Amino acid sequence: MNHEKVEKSHPRVFEPAALILTIITAVFGSIIGMQIVTTLGVTPNTSIIGALIAMLIARIPIEIFKRFKSIHRQNLVQTSISAATFGAANSLLIPIGIPFLMGKTELIFPMLIGAALAMFVDAGILYKLFDSKLFPAKNTWAPGVATAESILAGDKGGKRAGLLGIGTGIGILGSFLHIPMSAFGVAFIGNIWALTMFGIGLMIRQYSVPWFGIDVNKLYIAHGIMIGAGIVALIQVSMLIFAKQKGASKSTENEVAAAIEADDAAFTRPIKEAKRALGLGFIAYLAIALIIAITGGMITHMSAGMLIGFMVFAAFAAFVHELIVGIAAMHSGWFPAFAVAFITLLIGMMIGFPPVALALLAGFSAATGPAFADMGYDFKTGHILRGEGKDKEFEVAGRKQQYVTAMIGFGVALLTVIVTYKGYFAQNLVPPIDTVYVSTIEAGASSDVALKLLLWAIPGAIVQFIGGPSRQLGVLFATGLLILTPYACWAVLSGILIRIIWTKAKGKEAEAPMSILAAGFIAGDALFSFFNSIFKMGK
């Protein structure tokens, strides 16, 4: 998948033509994201659409458009539309839909301010964590691989384009036949252990009622397992950050520094920077929680102790939410953002926060995670296109341009939501997940739910501990349990089986064609889902 760098310096997003196209595609992505999430309840992956737009523009026989033949400019375009789509739909519209459905329209703007700030902080943290020991660029990030392979196929043609075309055709056909081809594709390129647990989780979720007469969702089994796995995952992340410092008592400071430097050499982001980003990120989330509390009028409805408790819990929940969603997205290509935000809401109810605080808490938590995961996919695309880190200076410069592009995309998404949300709400067009959050808040908490969450957190913690930080078995198992996609389990597990047989027969020669075909499956699924969603909206 290596691609040698041709350009001496990375294209910049503030080039006039690039900036104009970035803004136009971001507006398009924002509108598409909001429309689809309110009508169908899902957010489409528009990265490949953005790449295709840039490829088509590059073929217009006018000099200014020829600049988009650069795969790096095409990458900036796909980054823009992708960031705007997830930003507008997941990070902004979903949070403000919660107070609207509760009849607390005066909380919409405070929630929008908090969600927007959380979205920007979320993306900023990922920028500082990507390709560190915590979130390595070499890990799967499957949708990012699919977008990169699509761009490279358009640029180079040849056997790569043929394989990708075959994979995309199969992906479209499979999706038409209701086979989850993204799940099938990710099985060829992800960590086999993690994806096996993901597949088992998907299977239990789909068949727990017909096979065992138990609904793992209604009994909060999946939620409890994610809580246990998430707590252990957080501890494991902390151990990765502080692992080297423990050796300071046993060796000299110079030896420890040398060990850290050697460990960081494999990455473009040193662990020191990642650690600093996590610390500053938590402080930023605390500040945002305070802003939400003040603008939402909670100071007059809560005691000082409860207010401080709300701020700390909201910041901690947002922090953990983005890490869990990021881990799931990195290993499986799927992220259970809605479900993890729901878990945050359940715990907030157990603590005893009032309904208004719970509404803002759910929105704040929902705003974090999607931007984190989506930007990880975009950075993975760029990482492949720039030669997979062989030229570290070029890699870092290119990633910075992608980050700036994404920030512009998020800014456009925010402005688009501000201008259009009243029109959506006037037609009662609200993301369906918001009705789940609101009905849960109105139903209230019970000690029975708390007991179930606590009980099932124990096996979740054990599985995550056994798998360790590299495999993330507990988080991926819980992710599967939280996602109800018919037959996705068979797609993942059969894909893993085919991958094992193919690798045994062909050895290392199988890796390149497998990854290209897998990218095609994922790309085909994304294209079919996008155009199918557009078709359904038009009906």
N, C-alpha and C positions, 0 to 999 in steps of 0.2 A: 504493500500500500504506500510505499515511499514515493514522494514526488519531489524531484529536485527543484530548487529555487531558481527561477529565471530572472526575476526582477531584483535589482540591487538593493532597493529599499521598498518597504511595504507601502502600498497605496494608502492614502489618508482619507478618512471619511469626510473631511471638510473641503475636499476638492469640490467645486461647484456642482458638477454633474452628479457626483456620488452623493452629495448632500441632498440634492433635489430628489433623486430616486429613493434615497433612504426615507425621506419624509413621506413621499407618495405611497411607497409600499407599507410604511408603518400605519398610515391612515387606513389603507385597505385591510391590513391585518387586524387592526383594532375593531373595525366594523364587522368583519367576518367572525372574529372571535366572540363578540358580544351577541351577534345574531344567532350563532349556532349554540352558544351556551344557554341562552334563554329559551330557545325552541327545542333543543335536543338534549341539553344537559351535559354535553361534552365539549371539549376544546380541541379543535383540529390542529395537527402538526402542519404548519404552513412553510416550514423551512425549505422543503423541496420545491414548493410553488414559487417561493422567492428566487431560488436558484434558477428555475426554468424561466422566470420573467427576465432575469439578468442575461441568460443565454440567448433568449429571443431578441432582446434589445441589442445585444452585441452583433447580431446579424443584419441590423438595419444599415444600409450602405451610406452612412453619414459619419464623418470622422470622429465626432465627439462620442458617438455610441460604440465605436470600435474599441474604446478603452475598456469596455466591459467584457472583452474576450479574456481579460485577466481573471484567473480563477480566484485571486484574492479579492478583487472587487466584487465578484459574484458572491463570495463568502460574506462580505459586508452586507450585501443586499438581503441574503437569507437570514443573517443575524438580526437585521432591523425588523423584518416582517414577523419573525418568530417571537422576538421579545415583545413586540406590540400586541400580538395575538394573545399570548399568555398573560401579559400585563393587564390588558383591558378586561379580559374575561375572568381570569382566576384571581388575580391580585387586587382588582378594584371593584368590578361589578358584583361579584359574589359577596364580598364583605358589606357593601352598602345595601344589598338586597335584604339583609337580615333585619335592620331597624325599620325598613319600609314595611315588611310583612308584619312586624310587631305593632305597626301603627305609630311608631316613634319617629316621625319624619324629621323632627328637629335634630335627630342624631345622625342623619345621613351625611351631612357635611363634616362633622367631627370624625365620623368613621372613615370618610374618604381621605381626609388629611392623614389620619393614622395609617391607613392602608397604603397610601402612596409613599409615605416615609418608610414604612416597613419594606415595601417593594424595592426601593432604591438601596436600602441598607442590605437587604437580602442578596441582591445582585453584587453589591460591593464586597460582601464577605466571600462569596464564591470566587470572585476575581482574585482575591488574596489567598484562597485555599486551593484553587485548581492547579494541578501538577505539583502539589506538595505531597508529603508522605500520607496525608489524610485522604486526599482525593486525587490519586495519580491520573495523569493523562493517558497512561497505557491501559487503564481499565476500560471496561466495555463501552459505556455510553452509547448504546446501540443506534438510536436515531441519528446521532452525530456521524456515525460511520456511514449510514445510508445516504445522508446528504453529501458527504465528502465523495463517496463513490459515484454518485450521480454527477457531481460537478466534474470529476476527473474523467468520467466516461464521455461527457460532452466535449471535454478539452482534447483528449487523446484518441478516442475512438478505438479501433482495433479489437483484440480479443476481450479486453476489459469491458468495452461497450457492449459487445455481443453477450457476454455472460450476464452483465447487469440488465440488459434488455430481456433476456430469457427469465431472469429472476423477477423482474418487475411484472412481466406478463403473467407469470405464475402467481405472483402476489395479488394482482388485480383479479384474476380468475378465482383464486382461493377466497378472496374477500367477498366476491360476488356470491360464492357458494356458502357464505357465512362461516368460513374457516378463519380464525384469528391469525393472520399471516405474520403480524409483527411478533407474536409470541413464538411462532415457528422459526422465524428468522433469528431472533435473539438467542435461541438455543444453540446456534452454530458458532457464536462468537463470544458468549459470556462465560463466566466461571461455572464449570459443570456442577460443582457441589452446591453453590448458591442457587443456581437455576433448578436443580433437582428439588430442592426444598420449596422453591417458588411453585414448581409444578405440583408438588404434593399438596401444598396449601390451596392452590386453585382447585384441585380435585376434591379435597375435603369440603371446600365451600360449595361446590356445585352439587355434590352427591351426598352431603351429610343427612339431608332429609329423606331421600328415597332409600339410602343404604342403612342408615342408623336411626332414623326418626328423630333426629336432633338438628335444630337450626343453629349453627355456630354463630350466626350474626345476632339473632334475637336473644340468645343466652349470653351475649357479650364475651364469648370465648375468644374470638379473634381480637377484640379490643384489649382484653386482658393480656393475651400473649404478646401483642405489640407493646404494651406498657412495660412488661418485664424485659422483653428484648431491647426496647429502647433505652431503658435505664442501664443495662449492661453495656450496650453499644456506646453510651455516653462515657461510661467508666473506661472502656477500651480506648476511646478517642483520647481521653485524658492521659491514659498510660502511654500512648504513642507520643503525646506532646512532651511529657515529663520523663520519659524513659531514660534519656541520656544523663539528665541531671542527677539521677540516683547514683550514677557511677562516680560522682565527684568525690565522695568520701573514700573511694578505693583507688583512685588514680589521680594524677596531677591534673590541674586545670588545663594545661596545654594538651594533654592526652585526650581529655574530654572534648575540648574544642576541635581537635583533629578528627575525633570520631564523628562529631556532629557534622563537620565539613565534608567528610567522606560520605556520610549517609545522605547529605543534601545534594551531592554531586550528581546523583541520578535524576534529580528534579530541577525544574526552573524556579521553584518557589521554596526557599529555605523554611525549615520548621519554625524558626524564630519569627519570621514574618507571619506565618499561619497562626502561631500562638498569639501574637499581638493583635491580629485581625479578629480573632475570637473574643479576646478581652474587650476590644473597642466595640465590637458588634453587640456584646451583651450590654455594655453601658448605653449604646445607642438605643437598644430596645427598651431599656429602663426609661430613658428620656421620652421615647415615643409613647410608652404606657402612661407616663405622667401627663403628656399633652392630651392623650385621649381622655384621661380621667378629668382633666380640667375643662376641656372643651365640651365633654359629654355631660358636665354638671354632676359628676359623681361625688365631688367633694362635699356637697350638701346632703348627700344620701348615705354616706358611709362614714364610720368612725375613722380616726387617724390610723389606728392599728389595721383595720380592714383595708383601708386605702393603700397602705404600705404593702400589705399582703397581696393585694391585687396587682400592684406594680411589679413586685418581684416575681409572682407566679406568671403573669402575662409575659414578662421578658424571658423567663426561663422556658416557658412553653413554646414561645416563638423560636427561641434558640434551638431547643431540642427538635421541634417540628421540622425546621429546615435541614438539620443534620440527618434525621431519619429519612425524610423525603429524598435528600441528596444521595444517601447510601443506596436506597432502593432504586433510584433512577440510574445510578452509576452501574449497578450490577445487573438490573433486569430490563432497563428501558421503560419501565412503568413506575409511576409514583402515586402512592395512596394519599394524596394531599387532603381530599375531602374527609377520609376516614380518620386520619391522624388529627385533623382539626376537631373532628367530632369527639375524639378521645379527650382532647384538651377541654372541651365543653363539659363532658361528663365529670371530669375531675374537678372542674370549677364549681359544678353543681354540688359535688360532695363536700367541698370546702364551705359552701353556703353563701356564695356571692349572690347579690340580688339580680333579678331578671335583666335590668338595664346593663349592669356590669357584664353579665353572661353574654348578652348580645354583642357588646363591643369586644369581649374576649374572643368569641368565636370568629368574628370578622378579622381581628388582628392576627389570630393564628392562621386563618385561611389565607391571609395576604402573604405570608412567608412560605417558602418552599417551592411553589411553582416557578418563580423567577430564578431561584437557585438551581433547580433541576434543568430548566430550559437553557439557561446560560451554559451549564455544563455540557449539554449536547452541542451547542454552537461552538464552544471552545474546542471540543473534540474534533468537530469538522475542520476547524482552522488548524489544529495540531497536525492532522493528517495531510492537509493541503500544503502546509509549510515544511513538510519533510520529517514529521514526527520528532521534532526537537533536535535534529542534527546540528542545525545552526541556532544556538540558543539565543543569540542577539536578535535574529530575525523572528524567532518564535515569540519572544517577549514583546517585541515591537508590534507584531501582528495581533497578538492577543489584546494589547492595549487599544488598538484601533477597533477591535471587535467590542471591547468594553464600552468605549465611547459611543459606538454605533448603537449598542443596546440601550445605553442611557438616553440617547435621542429617541429611540423607539419607545421606551417607557414614558418619556415626556410627552410624546405625541399621543400615546395611549391615554394618559391622564387627561389631556386637553379634550380628546375625543369623548371620553366618559363624561366629563363635566358638561359638555355641550349636548350630549344625547341621552343621558340617563333618565331625565324627566319624561322624555318621549316613550321610552321602554316601560317605565313604571306606570304611566298613564294608561297603557294598554295591558297592564298586569303581566308584562313580560319580565319574569324574574327567574334567575337560575333555579332549577328544581331542587338542588341540594339545600337551598335556603329554607324551603318548607320543612325539611328534616330537622335543621338546626332549631327553627322557631317552635315546631311542635314539641321537640324535646325539652326546650326551655319551659314551655307552658305546662308540660306534663309534670315537671318537677323531679327531684331526685328521690332515691329510696336506698335504704341500707342493704337491700337485697342485691342491687346493682353493684354497690361498692364491694360487697363480699365476693361476687363473681369476678370482678376485675382483679381483686387481690389474689384470689385462688388461682386464676389462669395466668397471672403474671409470673408465677413460679416456674412452670414448664417453659414459658417464653424465655425467661432469664437463663435457664439451664441450657437450652438449645443454642442460644446466642453465645454463651460462655464456651461451650464445646467447640463451636465453629471458629471462634476467634475473630479478630478484626479484619482479616483478609478475606474470609468467606462470608461473613455476615449471615449465617444460616437462620438465626432467629428472626431477624428483621425481614429477610426474604420470605420465610415461612409465613410470618404474620401478614406480609404484603399480599401473598396469595390468598390467605384466608379472608382478607378484607375486600377482594375484588371478585365480583360475580360476572364473569365473561364466559358464556356457554362454550364448552369444548376447548377453551384455552389450555387447560391442563393437558389434554391429549396432544395439542400442537407443541407445547414445550417438551413434554416427555418423549414424544416420538422424534422430535428434532434432535434431542440429546442422543437418543439411540442411533439414529442415522449418522450423526456426527462421530460417534465412537466407532461404528463399523467402518465408515469412510476413512477415518484417520488410521485405523488398524491396517486397512488394505493399502492405503497410499502413502502413509507416513506424513512427513512434513510438507510434501508436495500438495497435499490436500488443503492446507491452510488458506492459501491465497484464493483459489477458486471458491472455497466454502464461504469466505468472508464476503466476496463480491456477490455471490448468489444470495447470501443472507441479507446483504444490503438491498438487493433487488426486491426480495420478499417484503422487507419493511417499507421500502419506497412505494411498492405497488399497493400495499395496504393503506399507506398514508394518502396516496393519490385517490384511490377508490373512496376512502372515507370522506375526503374533502369534497369531491364532486358529488358523492351521494348525499352529503349533508346539504349542499347547495340545492340539489334537485328536490330534496324533501322540503326545504324551506319554501321553494317556489310553488309547491302543490297546494 
